[in-house]
Amino acid sequence: MLRQYVRQFGQKLIHKRPLEPRQESERPTAYLNTLDLVAVGVGSTLGAGVYILTGELAKVRAGPATVICFLVAALSCVMSSLCFAEFGARVPHSGTAYLYSYVTMGQLCAFIIGWNLILSYVIATASVARAWSYIFDNLIGNHISQVLQESFSLNMLYFLARYPDFFALGLVLLVTGLQILRVRELTLVNKVLTGINILVLSFIILSGFIKGDLQNWKLTEQDYTLSISGSTDPSSFGPLGSGGFVPFDFEGILHGAATCFYAFLGFDFIATRGGEALNPQRSIPISIMITLFICFLAYFGVTVALTLMVPYYQIHRDSPFPQAFLHVGWDPARYVMAVGTLCALTSSFLGTMFTTPPVIRAMAEDRLLFWGLAQIHARTRTPIMAILFAGSFAGVMALLFEFRDLVDFVSIGTLSVYSLVAFSVLVLSKKEKTEMKPEVEGGPLDSVPEAENSNILKSLWFSTSTNPSQKSGQIVYGCASLLVILLTILSVILAQWPSQVFSGDAGLTTVAVLLLLLITGVTIIIWRQPQDPSPLPFRVPALPVLPLVSIFVKVYLMMQMTSGTWAQFGVWNVIGFLIYFGYGIRHSLAGNNHQ
């Protein structure tokens, strides 16, 4: 009896949702072409990351080497974008990341991805609202922050912001009200804001080459001492580190690269608009790659410009670019910069705000979240409860937390989602094609009659068929899960004891080498399994190596996060598991229909 209960419980965890065709009533009235999708991606991505995070990273984490941080993050995002492009081609539906994992990996994986997507989108909304408040406050002379800090700073707990930002809270509530009233995001407005954003970024890059000084990449302790002695506010200076181009060494680059994932949050929004795309199988992969390329060029260019114009330790953390123009003597340009920055942040703000409720509603409709969150307003036909939940959560976070703390929280959630997506692509490429009909077979826990009479070792290295089978799918699923465990252990060792491993410490070096050998062997086993032959407009190249490298890089970067960020991330997922095991697993539509 207990064995049967455990078996049924396990089958629910891995039960997959059938991919049903979209109903005519669900089809959008207007479709988005590739240019529209690129505008959505670029507008959502080039926001707070480029205008505030760049200064934060350069001042206290990586100095001028922030350009390398963005390069590392961009290369990792390229691997993620290829995975997103394949599932965008496979599953052209709204809420794609969550739906894709439900169709391919099962209910538990879908819940984890969906729950962490909600975290990433909501916290990203809060961080952009906080950034909007910083820029506007700087534009009017910091009067808002001064009043709030004088009134509330003494009552704030140590792990919260210096003062509650009621202005950021008001911004979130305003856009939440517009969503409820069905004032939809306008594609034309988004294009205009994105165009202004590109022009402003181009102006920054050109200004950096005109007013920049290469000496700012070669700063020494003497330069630092002279700057402090000639300043009226030495407390505003950041640390010098060791000076030069890489003042905080390789560790600073890794920590910066982990945080830089926040800057690229937005290209995956394109996948969530698959249901509105004119030709999703073609336009989604193309628009994702174009968006990522444009964003990397922008981040690289403005980082070079900023660190050439201002010594990295003098960069203003909350408003780096307007203050940079003030530093080089172009005072009028700072106002143009501030207005352009607000346009960019508005575009990013709308992108994140309008993306969150559909994910919440999709999970609530599947009963993985509380059914009430899927409620539709009778007059406006908007998911009012999902909008209120997302808006309230984002508003509270924007009110109470600093921008830099929100960034780390978003980054770790995004890295976890991208890792699971890469894992899903790896398994999907080696399994039987998922048909658009209810499943009648069990998952990997079911017994396989042919496996009882076959040689297990032979099946690992020599597949009995050229097409994926249930047995080969089980092998890939098990091997991929083992690989994730091995990669996580290796990442922990490399992150915690890098000098001992590379200096030849007998114990740690031996463990690292053994892990690499095991990872190589299991990867070969996955490679030997037959691949899904169904035609697709786009596939991830270099399978299974590219998804595995993508998982390793993201897990390794997650290990660079602080213990406080991990604690917050852990609390969020504990809450999610309580909801899933207390409500979702018992009420999910797919699992109940299967039973």
C-alpha positions as CSV (number, residue, x, y, z in Angstrom):
1,M,0.0,0.0,0.0
2,L,2.8,2.4,0.9
3,R,4.7,1.5,-2.2
4,Q,1.7,2.3,-4.4
5,Y,1.2,5.6,-2.6
6,V,4.8,6.5,-3.2
7,R,4.6,5.5,-6.8
8,Q,1.5,7.6,-7.4
9,F,3.1,10.6,-5.6
10,G,6.2,10.3,-7.8
11,Q,4.1,10.1,-11.0
12,K,2.4,13.3,-10.0
13,L,5.7,15.1,-9.7
14,I,6.8,14.2,-13.2
15,H,3.4,14.1,-14.9
16,K,3.4,16.2,-18.0
17,R,0.7,18.5,-19.3
18,P,-0.6,17.8,-22.8
19,L,0.0,20.6,-25.2
20,E,-3.4,21.6,-26.5
21,P,-4.0,23.8,-29.5
22,R,-5.0,27.4,-28.8
23,Q,-8.7,28.2,-29.0
24,E,-9.8,30.8,-31.5
25,S,-11.0,33.0,-28.6
26,E,-7.5,33.0,-27.2
27,R,-5.9,34.4,-30.4
28,P,-4.7,38.0,-30.3
29,T,-6.3,40.6,-32.4
30,A,-3.0,42.0,-33.5
31,Y,0.2,40.1,-34.2
32,L,3.9,41.1,-33.6
33,N,6.5,40.8,-36.3
34,T,10.3,40.3,-35.7
35,L,10.9,44.1,-35.3
36,D,8.1,44.4,-32.8
37,L,9.6,41.5,-30.8
38,V,13.1,43.0,-30.9
39,A,11.6,46.3,-29.6
40,V,10.0,44.4,-26.8
41,G,13.2,42.6,-25.9
42,V,15.5,45.7,-26.2
43,G,13.1,48.0,-24.4
44,S,12.7,45.5,-21.5
45,T,16.5,44.8,-21.3
46,L,18.1,48.2,-21.6
47,G,16.8,49.8,-18.5
48,A,18.1,49.9,-14.9
49,G,20.9,47.5,-15.8
50,V,22.6,49.9,-18.2
51,Y,21.9,53.2,-16.4
52,I,22.5,52.3,-12.7
53,L,23.9,48.8,-12.4
54,T,26.9,49.7,-14.6
55,G,27.9,52.4,-12.1
56,E,27.3,50.1,-9.1
57,L,29.5,47.3,-10.6
58,A,32.3,49.6,-11.7
59,K,32.5,51.4,-8.4
60,V,32.6,48.6,-5.8
61,R,33.0,45.2,-7.7
62,A,35.1,45.2,-10.8
63,G,36.2,48.7,-11.8
64,P,37.0,49.2,-15.5
65,A,37.0,45.4,-15.8
66,T,33.2,45.6,-15.6
67,V,33.4,45.3,-19.4
68,I,34.7,41.7,-18.9
69,C,31.8,41.0,-16.5
70,F,29.3,41.9,-19.2
71,L,31.2,39.8,-21.7
72,V,31.1,36.8,-19.4
73,A,27.4,37.3,-18.7
74,A,26.6,37.9,-22.4
75,L,28.4,34.7,-23.5
76,S,26.4,32.7,-20.9
77,C,23.2,34.4,-22.0
78,V,24.0,33.4,-25.6
79,M,23.8,29.8,-24.5
80,S,20.6,30.5,-22.7
81,S,19.2,32.4,-25.6
82,L,19.8,29.4,-27.9
83,C,17.8,27.2,-25.4
84,F,15.0,29.8,-25.2
85,A,15.0,30.0,-29.0
86,E,14.5,26.3,-29.4
87,F,11.6,26.2,-26.9
88,G,10.2,29.3,-28.5
89,A,10.2,27.4,-31.8
90,R,8.7,24.3,-30.2
91,V,6.0,25.8,-28.0
92,P,4.6,29.1,-29.5
93,H,2.2,29.8,-26.7
94,S,2.0,32.6,-24.1
95,G,3.7,31.9,-20.8
96,T,6.2,29.8,-22.7
97,A,8.9,29.2,-20.2
98,Y,6.5,27.8,-17.6
99,L,4.4,25.9,-20.2
100,Y,7.5,24.5,-22.0
101,S,8.8,22.9,-18.8
102,Y,5.3,21.6,-17.9
103,V,5.0,19.9,-21.3
104,T,8.6,18.5,-21.4
105,M,9.8,18.0,-17.8
106,G,6.7,17.6,-15.7
107,Q,4.7,19.3,-12.9
108,L,7.4,19.8,-10.2
109,C,10.0,21.3,-12.6
110,A,7.3,23.5,-14.1
111,F,6.3,24.9,-10.7
112,I,9.9,25.6,-9.8
113,I,10.5,27.5,-13.1
114,G,7.2,29.3,-12.9
115,W,7.6,30.3,-9.2
116,N,11.1,31.6,-9.8
117,L,10.0,33.4,-13.0
118,I,7.4,35.3,-10.8
119,L,10.2,36.1,-8.4
120,S,12.5,37.4,-11.2
121,Y,9.8,39.5,-12.9
122,V,8.3,41.0,-9.7
123,I,11.7,41.9,-8.2
124,A,12.8,43.3,-11.6
125,T,9.8,45.5,-11.5
126,A,10.6,46.7,-8.0
127,S,14.2,47.4,-9.0
128,V,13.3,49.4,-12.1
129,A,10.8,51.4,-10.0
130,R,13.5,52.1,-7.5
131,A,15.9,53.1,-10.3
132,W,13.3,55.5,-11.8
133,S,12.9,57.1,-8.4
134,Y,16.7,57.5,-8.0
135,I,17.1,59.2,-11.4
136,F,14.1,61.5,-11.0
137,D,15.2,62.5,-7.5
138,N,18.7,63.3,-8.8
139,L,17.1,65.4,-11.5
140,I,15.3,67.6,-9.0
141,G,18.1,68.0,-6.6
142,N,17.6,64.9,-4.3
143,H,14.8,66.6,-2.4
144,I,12.6,63.4,-2.2
145,S,15.4,61.2,-0.7
146,Q,16.4,64.0,1.8
147,V,12.9,64.3,3.1
148,L,12.3,60.6,3.4
149,Q,15.7,59.9,4.9
150,E,15.2,62.6,7.6
151,S,11.7,61.2,8.4
152,F,12.1,57.4,8.3
153,S,15.8,56.4,8.3
154,L,16.1,55.8,12.0
155,N,13.2,53.4,12.0
156,M,14.5,51.1,9.3
157,L,16.0,47.7,10.1
158,Y,19.6,47.1,9.1
159,F,18.8,44.7,6.2
160,L,16.4,47.1,4.6
161,A,16.9,50.3,2.6
162,R,18.1,53.5,4.1
163,Y,14.6,55.0,3.8
164,P,11.2,53.7,2.5
165,D,10.8,54.9,-1.1
166,F,7.1,55.9,-1.3
167,F,7.7,57.5,-4.7
168,A,8.8,54.1,-6.1
169,L,5.7,52.5,-4.5
170,G,3.5,55.1,-6.1
171,L,5.0,54.3,-9.6
172,V,4.2,50.6,-9.1
173,L,0.7,51.2,-8.0
174,L,0.1,53.6,-10.9
175,V,1.0,51.0,-13.5
176,T,-0.9,48.4,-11.6
177,G,-4.0,50.5,-11.9
178,L,-3.4,51.0,-15.6
179,Q,-3.2,47.3,-16.1
180,I,-6.5,46.7,-14.2
181,L,-8.2,49.4,-16.4
182,R,-6.9,47.5,-19.4
183,V,-4.6,50.3,-20.6
184,R,-2.5,47.9,-22.6
185,E,1.2,48.2,-23.4
186,L,1.3,50.0,-26.8
187,T,3.8,48.6,-29.3
188,L,4.2,52.0,-30.9
189,V,4.9,53.7,-27.6
190,N,7.4,51.0,-26.8
191,K,9.2,51.5,-30.1
192,V,9.4,55.3,-29.5
193,L,10.8,54.9,-26.0
194,T,13.3,52.2,-27.3
195,G,14.4,54.5,-30.1
196,I,15.1,57.4,-27.6
197,N,17.0,54.9,-25.4
198,I,19.2,53.9,-28.3
199,L,19.9,57.5,-29.2
200,V,20.8,58.4,-25.6
201,L,23.1,55.3,-25.3
202,S,24.8,56.3,-28.6
203,F,25.4,59.8,-27.2
204,I,27.0,58.3,-24.0
205,I,29.3,56.1,-26.1
206,L,30.4,59.0,-28.3
207,S,30.9,61.3,-25.3
208,G,33.1,58.7,-23.7
209,F,35.4,58.6,-26.6
210,I,35.5,62.4,-26.8
211,K,35.9,63.2,-23.1
212,G,37.4,60.0,-21.8
213,D,40.9,59.6,-20.5
214,L,42.8,56.3,-20.7
215,Q,44.6,57.3,-17.5
216,N,41.3,56.3,-15.7
217,W,42.2,52.7,-16.6
218,K,45.6,53.0,-15.0
219,L,44.8,54.6,-11.6
220,T,47.3,54.2,-8.7
221,E,47.2,54.7,-5.0
222,Q,48.7,58.1,-5.5
223,D,45.8,59.2,-7.8
224,Y,43.4,57.9,-5.2
225,T,45.0,59.9,-2.4
226,L,45.1,63.1,-4.4
227,S,41.4,62.7,-5.4
228,I,40.3,62.3,-1.7
229,S,42.4,65.2,-0.5
230,G,40.9,67.5,-3.1
231,S,37.3,66.4,-2.5
232,T,34.8,68.1,-0.2
233,D,33.0,64.7,0.3
234,P,35.5,61.9,0.8
235,S,32.8,59.5,2.1
236,S,31.3,59.3,-1.4
237,F,34.5,57.6,-2.7
238,G,34.5,53.8,-3.3
239,P,37.4,51.5,-2.6
240,L,40.6,51.6,-4.7
241,G,41.4,47.9,-4.7
242,S,44.7,47.4,-6.4
243,G,44.1,50.1,-9.0
244,G,44.6,49.6,-12.7
245,F,42.1,48.0,-15.1
246,V,41.3,45.0,-12.8
247,P,41.4,46.6,-9.3
248,F,39.4,43.8,-7.6
249,D,41.1,40.9,-9.2
250,F,39.4,37.8,-10.8
251,E,37.1,37.4,-7.9
252,G,35.6,40.8,-8.5
253,I,35.0,39.9,-12.2
254,L,33.2,36.7,-11.2
255,H,31.0,38.5,-8.6
256,G,30.2,41.2,-11.1
257,A,29.4,38.7,-13.9
258,A,26.9,36.9,-11.6
259,T,25.2,40.2,-10.9
260,C,25.3,41.2,-14.6
261,F,22.6,38.6,-15.3
262,Y,20.2,41.2,-14.0
263,A,21.2,43.4,-16.9
264,F,20.2,40.9,-19.5
265,L,16.8,40.0,-18.0
266,G,14.4,40.9,-20.7
267,F,15.4,38.9,-23.8
268,D,13.4,36.0,-22.4
269,F,10.3,38.2,-22.3
270,I,10.2,37.7,-26.1
271,A,9.4,34.0,-25.5
272,T,6.4,34.9,-23.3
273,R,5.0,36.8,-26.3
274,G,5.0,33.7,-28.5
275,G,1.2,33.6,-28.6
276,E,1.2,37.1,-30.2
277,A,4.0,36.5,-32.7
278,L,3.2,36.5,-36.4
279,N,5.5,33.6,-37.2
280,P,6.8,32.4,-33.8
281,Q,8.9,29.5,-35.1
282,R,11.0,31.9,-37.1
283,S,10.6,35.3,-35.5
284,I,11.2,34.3,-31.8
285,P,14.7,32.7,-32.3
286,I,15.8,35.6,-34.6
287,S,14.5,38.3,-32.4
288,I,16.1,36.8,-29.3
289,M,19.5,36.7,-30.9
290,I,19.3,40.2,-32.3
291,T,18.1,41.6,-29.0
292,L,21.0,40.0,-27.1
293,F,23.6,41.2,-29.6
294,I,22.2,44.8,-29.5
295,C,22.1,44.8,-25.7
296,F,25.7,43.5,-25.3
297,L,27.0,46.2,-27.6
298,A,25.2,48.8,-25.6
299,Y,26.4,47.5,-22.2
300,F,30.0,47.2,-23.5
301,G,30.0,50.6,-25.0
302,V,28.5,52.6,-22.1
303,T,30.7,50.8,-19.6
304,V,33.8,51.8,-21.5
305,A,32.5,55.4,-21.8
306,L,31.7,55.7,-18.1
307,T,35.0,54.3,-16.8
308,L,36.9,56.5,-19.2
309,M,35.1,59.7,-18.2
310,V,35.2,59.1,-14.4
311,P,37.7,57.3,-12.1
312,Y,35.8,54.2,-11.1
313,Y,35.9,55.0,-7.3
314,Q,34.3,58.4,-8.0
315,I,31.3,57.1,-9.9
316,H,27.9,58.0,-8.4
317,R,26.1,54.8,-7.4
318,D,22.5,56.0,-7.8
319,S,22.9,58.3,-10.9
320,P,26.2,57.5,-12.6
321,F,25.7,59.0,-16.0
322,P,24.3,62.4,-15.2
323,Q,27.0,62.9,-12.6
324,A,29.6,61.7,-15.1
325,F,28.7,64.5,-17.5
326,L,28.8,66.9,-14.5
327,H,32.3,65.6,-13.8
328,V,33.6,66.2,-17.3
329,G,32.1,69.7,-17.5
330,W,29.1,69.0,-19.7
331,D,26.5,70.1,-17.2
332,P,23.6,70.7,-19.6
333,A,24.0,67.2,-21.0
334,R,23.1,65.6,-17.7
335,Y,19.5,66.9,-18.0
336,V,19.2,65.4,-21.5
337,M,20.7,62.2,-20.1
338,A,18.3,62.1,-17.2
339,V,15.2,62.5,-19.5
340,G,16.5,59.8,-21.8
341,T,17.2,57.5,-18.9
342,L,13.6,58.0,-17.6
343,C,12.3,57.0,-21.1
344,A,14.4,53.9,-21.0
345,L,13.4,52.9,-17.5
346,T,9.7,53.5,-18.4
347,S,10.0,51.1,-21.3
348,S,11.7,48.5,-19.1
349,F,9.2,49.1,-16.4
350,L,6.2,48.5,-18.7
351,G,7.9,45.3,-20.0
352,T,8.3,43.7,-16.6
353,M,5.0,44.8,-15.2
354,F,2.9,43.5,-18.2
355,T,4.8,40.2,-18.3
356,T,4.3,39.0,-14.7
357,P,0.4,38.6,-14.5
358,P,0.2,36.1,-17.4
359,V,2.6,33.7,-15.7
360,I,0.7,33.9,-12.4
361,R,-2.6,33.4,-14.2
362,A,-1.3,30.4,-16.2
363,M,-0.1,28.7,-13.0
364,A,-3.4,29.5,-11.2
365,E,-5.5,28.1,-14.1
366,D,-3.5,24.9,-13.9
367,R,-4.3,25.0,-10.1
368,L,-0.6,25.0,-9.2
369,L,-1.3,28.3,-7.5
370,F,-4.5,29.3,-5.8
371,W,-7.4,29.3,-8.2
372,G,-8.5,32.8,-7.1
373,L,-5.4,34.3,-8.8
374,A,-6.8,33.4,-12.2
375,Q,-10.0,35.5,-11.7
376,I,-10.9,37.7,-14.6
377,H,-12.6,41.0,-14.2
378,A,-16.1,40.9,-15.7
379,R,-15.9,44.3,-17.4
380,T,-12.2,44.8,-18.4
381,R,-11.5,41.1,-19.0
382,T,-8.1,41.5,-17.2
383,P,-6.6,39.0,-14.7
384,I,-7.3,41.3,-11.8
385,M,-6.1,39.1,-8.9
386,A,-2.9,38.2,-10.7
387,I,-2.3,41.9,-11.4
388,L,-3.0,42.9,-7.8
389,F,-0.7,40.2,-6.4
390,A,2.2,41.1,-8.7
391,G,1.7,44.9,-8.1
392,S,1.4,44.6,-4.3
393,F,4.5,42.4,-4.1
394,A,6.6,44.6,-6.3
395,G,5.4,47.7,-4.5
396,V,6.4,46.4,-1.1
397,M,9.8,45.3,-2.4
398,A,10.4,48.7,-4.1
399,L,9.3,50.5,-0.9
400,L,11.6,48.6,1.5
401,F,14.7,47.3,-0.3
402,E,17.7,49.0,-1.9
403,F,18.3,48.7,-5.6
404,R,21.5,46.7,-5.3
405,D,19.9,44.1,-3.0
406,L,17.0,43.7,-5.4
407,V,19.5,43.2,-8.3
408,D,21.2,40.2,-6.5
409,F,17.8,38.7,-5.7
410,V,16.8,38.9,-9.4
411,S,20.1,37.6,-10.6
412,I,20.0,34.4,-8.6
413,G,16.4,33.7,-9.6
414,T,17.2,34.3,-13.2
415,L,20.2,32.0,-13.1
416,S,18.2,29.2,-11.6
417,V,15.5,29.5,-14.3
418,Y,18.0,29.6,-17.1
419,S,19.7,26.5,-15.7
420,L,16.4,24.6,-15.6
421,V,15.5,25.6,-19.1
422,A,18.9,24.3,-20.4
423,F,18.3,21.1,-18.5
424,S,14.8,20.8,-20.1
425,V,16.3,21.3,-23.6
426,L,18.9,18.6,-23.0
427,V,16.3,16.1,-21.9
428,L,13.8,17.1,-24.6
429,S,16.2,16.6,-27.5
430,K,16.7,13.0,-26.5
431,K,13.2,11.9,-25.7
432,E,10.2,10.8,-27.7
433,K,8.2,13.6,-29.3
434,T,5.4,15.0,-27.1
435,E,2.2,14.8,-28.9
436,M,-0.7,17.3,-28.5
437,K,-2.9,14.8,-26.7
438,P,-3.3,13.5,-23.1
439,E,-0.6,11.1,-22.0
440,V,-1.5,7.5,-21.4
441,E,2.0,6.4,-20.5
442,G,3.7,6.9,-17.2
443,G,6.9,8.8,-16.5
444,P,10.4,7.7,-15.8
445,L,9.3,5.8,-12.7
446,D,7.3,3.3,-14.8
447,S,8.8,-0.1,-15.5
448,V,10.0,-0.8,-19.0
449,P,9.5,-4.4,-20.1
450,E,12.2,-4.4,-22.7
451,A,14.7,-3.2,-20.1
452,E,14.2,-6.4,-18.1
453,N,15.8,-8.5,-20.8
454,S,18.4,-6.2,-22.1
455,N,21.9,-5.5,-21.0
456,I,21.9,-2.2,-19.1
457,L,25.5,-1.4,-19.7
458,K,25.1,-2.1,-23.4
459,S,22.1,0.2,-23.6
460,L,24.1,3.0,-22.2
461,W,26.7,2.9,-24.9
462,F,24.9,1.3,-27.8
463,S,21.3,2.3,-28.4
464,T,19.1,-0.4,-29.9
465,S,17.2,2.1,-32.0
466,T,17.9,5.2,-34.1
467,N,14.9,7.0,-32.7
468,P,14.3,8.0,-29.1
469,S,12.4,5.5,-27.0
470,Q,11.1,5.4,-23.5
471,K,14.2,3.6,-22.3
472,S,16.6,6.1,-23.9
473,G,14.5,8.9,-22.4
474,Q,14.9,7.4,-19.0
475,I,18.7,7.0,-19.4
476,V,19.0,10.7,-20.5
477,Y,16.8,11.9,-17.7
478,G,18.8,10.0,-15.1
479,C,22.2,10.9,-16.5
480,A,21.2,14.6,-16.9
481,S,20.1,14.7,-13.2
482,L,23.4,13.1,-12.2
483,L,25.3,15.6,-14.2
484,V,23.6,18.5,-12.5
485,I,24.6,17.1,-9.1
486,L,28.2,16.6,-10.3
487,L,28.4,20.1,-11.8
488,T,27.0,21.6,-8.6
489,I,29.7,19.9,-6.5
490,L,32.4,20.9,-8.9
491,S,31.1,24.5,-8.9
492,V,31.1,24.6,-5.1
493,I,34.7,23.4,-4.9
494,L,35.9,25.9,-7.6
495,A,34.0,28.8,-6.0
496,Q,35.1,28.1,-2.4
497,W,38.7,26.9,-2.9
498,P,39.9,28.0,-6.3
499,S,43.5,28.8,-5.3
500,Q,43.9,25.3,-3.6
501,V,42.6,23.5,-6.7
502,F,44.8,25.3,-9.2
503,S,47.8,25.3,-7.0
504,G,47.9,21.5,-6.9
505,D,46.4,20.7,-3.4
506,A,46.4,16.9,-3.4
507,G,42.9,16.3,-2.0
508,L,40.9,19.0,-3.8
509,T,42.7,18.7,-7.1
510,T,42.1,14.9,-7.1
511,V,38.4,15.4,-6.3
512,A,38.1,18.0,-9.1
513,V,39.8,15.7,-11.6
514,L,37.6,12.8,-10.7
515,L,34.5,14.9,-11.0
516,L,35.6,16.1,-14.5
517,L,36.2,12.4,-15.6
518,L,32.7,11.4,-14.3
519,I,31.1,14.4,-16.0
520,T,32.9,13.5,-19.3
521,G,31.7,9.9,-19.1
522,V,28.1,10.7,-18.3
523,T,28.1,13.4,-21.1
524,I,29.3,10.7,-23.6
525,I,26.4,8.4,-22.5
526,I,23.9,11.2,-23.2
527,W,25.5,11.9,-26.5
528,R,25.3,8.2,-27.5
529,Q,21.5,8.2,-27.1
530,P,19.4,8.8,-30.2
531,Q,18.1,12.3,-30.8
532,D,14.5,13.4,-31.5
533,P,14.3,13.5,-35.4
534,S,11.2,15.7,-35.7
535,P,11.9,18.8,-37.9
536,L,12.2,22.1,-36.1
537,P,12.9,25.6,-37.4
538,F,15.6,26.0,-34.8
539,R,17.7,23.6,-32.7
540,V,20.4,24.1,-30.1
541,P,23.7,23.3,-31.7
542,A,26.4,21.1,-30.2
543,L,24.1,18.9,-28.1
544,P,24.6,17.8,-25.4
545,V,27.7,20.0,-24.7
546,L,26.2,23.5,-25.0
547,P,23.3,23.0,-22.5
548,L,25.7,21.3,-20.0
549,V,28.2,24.1,-20.3
550,S,25.4,26.6,-19.9
551,I,24.2,24.8,-16.7
552,F,27.8,24.7,-15.3
553,V,28.4,28.4,-15.9
554,K,25.1,29.5,-14.3
555,V,25.5,27.2,-11.2
556,Y,29.1,28.5,-10.8
557,L,28.0,32.1,-11.0
558,M,25.2,31.4,-8.5
559,M,27.9,30.2,-6.1
560,Q,29.4,33.7,-6.2
561,M,26.3,35.2,-4.6
562,T,26.4,36.3,-0.9
563,S,24.9,34.2,1.9
564,G,22.2,36.8,2.4
565,T,21.0,36.5,-1.2
566,W,21.0,32.7,-0.9
567,A,19.0,33.0,2.4
568,Q,16.3,35.2,0.6
569,F,16.2,32.8,-2.3
570,G,15.8,29.9,0.0
571,V,13.0,31.5,1.9
572,W,11.2,32.3,-1.4
573,N,11.5,28.6,-2.6
574,V,10.4,27.2,0.8
575,I,7.2,29.3,0.6
576,G,6.8,28.0,-3.0
577,F,7.2,24.3,-1.9
578,L,4.7,24.8,0.9
579,I,2.2,26.1,-1.6
580,Y,2.9,23.3,-4.1
581,F,2.9,20.4,-1.7
582,G,0.0,21.8,0.4
583,Y,-2.2,22.9,-2.5
584,G,-0.8,22.5,-6.0
585,I,-0.1,18.8,-6.1
586,R,-3.6,18.0,-4.9
587,H,-5.5,20.4,-7.1
588,S,-3.5,20.5,-10.3
589,L,-5.8,19.9,-13.3
590,A,-3.3,17.9,-15.3
591,G,-2.5,15.5,-12.5
592,N,-6.2,15.0,-11.6
593,N,-7.3,14.5,-15.2
594,H,-4.5,11.9,-15.7
595,Q,-5.7,10.0,-12.6
